[in-house]
């Protein structure tokens, strides 16, 4: 090896040794390869949105005992949003993984509606680990899906969602945290967690945004079922749909007008 080549190799090694392990360049070098999104249109539409075909939903520690400690989101809204995510996953054939750190302890069992509305969900029991990403079975279950986009929700947001979300991001995944399908002991805890998500590159989102990103167009066979999901996340939308349906029925039953329509070239009578 020439002296010039040896010096180049030495310089490269020194540069790598000085690079922080958590730097974006290092994370990019070790991240799993992601394929081009199949949901991006020729116009470029969808390039900044999640790709449903590359997505897995992770529902973390939605346990009855922990629900009683949540004070940043109304519990009925929290449960309703988790149910909506479960229904959406089933409708659009998105894989779901659920987990609990200790379901036989004080945190209580997982909410049963997840299994009811997403029977395809895979449950991964943990051995007491607070951070799901510390559990090899859970991480392997995520890897086995082959998906690189993770939609996470859970209780508590500041722990059960944030810990695995930050770790998964550093492992090269694109991670979304559904804030209103998660809950924390206080608004302060939730606001602090939101800041850490943004700092760590995790994308905060809402149930309605996830529904809309998966939906994308009304020109699809699942449109009627998707409309029902919108009425669940926004009851007022159901009122809009019911009004529109009634207006269509009335218009269809009304007799045809008997007056001659005014021609575009003929002035209207005075």
ZIMOUR-V81487 format. One record per helix or strand. SS is the DSSP state (helix for helix, strand for strand). FROM is the first residue (numbers start at 0). TO is the last residue. If there is no record, write none. Layout:
BEGIN
ss->SS from->FROM to->TO
ss->SS from->FROM to->TO
END
This chain:
BEGIN
ss->helix from->2 to->17
ss->helix from->23 to->29
ss->helix from->51 to->53
ss->strand from->54 to->59
ss->strand from->62 to->62
ss->helix from->63 to->66
ss->helix from->74 to->91
ss->strand from->94 to->99
ss->strand from->109 to->109
ss->helix from->112 to->116
ss->strand from->121 to->124
ss->helix from->131 to->133
ss->helix from->135 to->144
ss->strand from->148 to->154
ss->helix from->156 to->169
ss->strand from->173 to->177
ss->helix from->178 to->180
ss->strand from->182 to->182
ss->helix from->186 to->199
ss->strand from->202 to->204
ss->helix from->206 to->214
ss->helix from->222 to->232
ss->helix from->234 to->252
END
